[in-house]
């Protein structure tokens, strides 16, 4: 045995499942493959392949056949969301069903690409335990996820309509957005309504300014002096009505999301109070999940709702925080070739989760907290995108700990954490090297 050999833990808990099934799902049908032991010949396996329609009755009949065959585990690989019918109905029938990522079951080079071959290959991987199940949240979280994702999509659609309104104003030579930060605020909305109703006098329009826009009335007069005509008014009316309709729908979804979360037992904590509690956070009374996440810098209540909808409340799905970070694709891969190592891309991951974590990271980066200090420390040498990914990863680690332990509370380490735990010798060497690189001779004298 070589003395320089490194011991590496590569135990994969290999298993052989005797009775398995695999389904390659398309839109209208699924190709099913079963592999079971031969009835009379030892060590011989029987493989059967057939097509099943992707309808409720056909899938329920298939579930009965698989139960009769004694199938222990089913794996499903699908295009788009067509897997839902098979997985949901198999779950209701009590069958152990895994949804697997198509990326994990790539075809072996040289083999033909057909649905039957795909199904057989899936079944072989299944019986040898070479696949990992994808995370499928429980029913109540799936329902919550439908609402939060629709809210996110409608919010993006509303933003697009707001941008169309701004472009329409630019076409009418109205430069309101150069003076007002939010043209859909109280002042901006009043001015646009007046324009639609026929008011063209810039001075009268500027007088509608309220709050912080009042001192900018002279600038508003110049910005509102344009060529807004009847056709602009008609288009603006359509766009503003659409914005108002989407806002109403978004508010309705937000109220429904609140109700759904309040009805999930795991999201509530018995005997909690919303009162402010003095003392360290870890000594305070436990809070509901939304309130615990809301204490984290950068996370607002709607952000917490989306996070819970995407990852659920049961952290046993993710044994450690690193498992959750890896699943969310916020952990860049390490690519090693010979003596060289470099960081790879993080991957696509869950776009809804990554979007809200990115927003939370941007908000946290502006705060005087540990997360803000972490961003400012990294952005100088790693750049803005990588610094934001690092902060988003830190936020997700905090989320895992808060959801894994319902009694935990967030406690900020403080913006001075890095300075207080600084390696002074290392920092001194670094500063000396910088001065020498600039052509200076450095002699260090310890302070008295």
BELQUIZI-V94570 format. One record per helix or strand. SS is the DSSP state (hx for helix, st for strand). FROM is the first residue (numbers start at 1). LEN is the number of residues. If there is no record, write none. Layout:
# BELQUIZI-V94570
ss=SS from=FROM len=LEN
ss=SS from=FROM len=LEN
This chain:
# BELQUIZI-V94570
ss=st from=20 len=6
ss=st from=29 len=9
ss=st from=45 len=9
ss=hx from=56 len=13
ss=st from=73 len=6
ss=hx from=83 len=10
ss=st from=97 len=3
ss=hx from=102 len=4
ss=hx from=115 len=13
ss=hx from=139 len=33
ss=hx from=176 len=3
ss=hx from=186 len=11
ss=hx from=202 len=5
ss=hx from=211 len=13
ss=hx from=230 len=33
ss=hx from=265 len=3
ss=hx from=281 len=3
ss=hx from=289 len=6
ss=hx from=301 len=11
ss=hx from=315 len=3
ss=hx from=321 len=7
ss=st from=334 len=4
ss=st from=340 len=4
ss=hx from=351 len=15
ss=hx from=370 len=13
ss=hx from=384 len=21
ss=hx from=417 len=4
ss=hx from=424 len=14
